[in-house]
Amino acid sequence: MTSTPVSPDRSPPAGDDAAGPQDRAPAAVAADEPAGAAAAPPSPEAERLQRWRLVLGSEAQPSCGALQGRIAEMDRALAALYEPNGPQGLGGDRRGGRGGSAPQVARWLGDIRQYFPSSVVQVMQRDALQRLQLTEMLTQPEMLEAVQPDVHLVASLISLASVIPAGTRETARAVVRRVVDELMKRLEEPLRAAVTGALDRSQRNRRPRHAEIDWHRTIRANLRHWQPELRTLVPETLIGYGRKARRPQREVILCIDQSGSMAASVVYSSIFGAVLASLPAVATRLVVFDTAVVDLTEQLHDPVDLLFGVQLGGGTDIEGAVAYCQSQIRDPRNTILVLISDLYEGGVEAKLLRRAAELVESGVQVVTLLALSDEGAPAFDRDLAAKLAALGVPSFACTPDAFPGLMAAAIRREDVSAWAAGQGLVTSRAGR
């Protein structure tokens, strides 16, 4: 964030809520207490000026006054990133070589973890990578040991996989493994439960054993046989859950755009692909693409290996990827194709639409996820999304927490557009 100068004769607006100091100083400001003495709390006016000083940077010091103690240390950590040309800047003059910058970055990483909560640390790390191109944060072991792991860090490591030095690769894999393990703990059980439950209920059995009876459906189907004098229901028809199939009941293909803007979606898709591949009742295939198509199905047993097999960036040929997926489909009416892409097509759009129409007509359930992440509303090609919607291919962004419900709805052959609307997910519509 660029500091905004404040003239000496101009006071900041009154009130703590004016202009949100959290933009630059996410942590609340409190008075610093000198060692060995109890410092008097700052007056409301002094605290307000301190907050403004943290927000606006060093150029506001003539108006807001100097900072001291812990607050000054917080300001130095912020200035190192958001005032990169200052004396404490991480992105200062590098003409003398890069050798001396690594200790400075390491100290800064330690400082921000001391002063700010982990969610803010992750934002600042991402800003450092984007604004200052501090690739040494990801190519030196001591840097990787200091950073706060998250999905965006994993995406950055994947994009730099080809240039990470040999001595750092094991540390990089360890960082990715930590994030993958955390995501698996959070996401595996909900997806496994949703998919298994949907599969059990999608296969109905009219001659069930006692343990296989679906009592809710059986009661509803036999309500006309209620005997009021006996207060008994006569179950003429028994409805049961499906017996375990010896072959997969559904085929799921995850077709993932690996352009740079889809980085977080690639990470989450790999996790979900690994979970689906572990379910015997689901035959899972994972395909990534840019202008080329790579089938990573054989690596689904290890999400870390899979992620390091992805090459983020490059162009986009969605039609070519869909064509490959179409060639792999064996049972169209039991296949779910999830295309994860922002739909900025670099290939021939007309061919893509023709293939999408063929897939839908053959019975394949095709869903387009414009993003599979927590990032909020993504940028995407609205015109192409509307054309796909007209063919019966719903397009919407999906959070990782909502993905298990999506898969369950698709397995049960429900209207996915209606399911998404029920979840508050905005879908693209024909003509929009």
Disulfide bonds with the S-S distance in Angstrom:
none
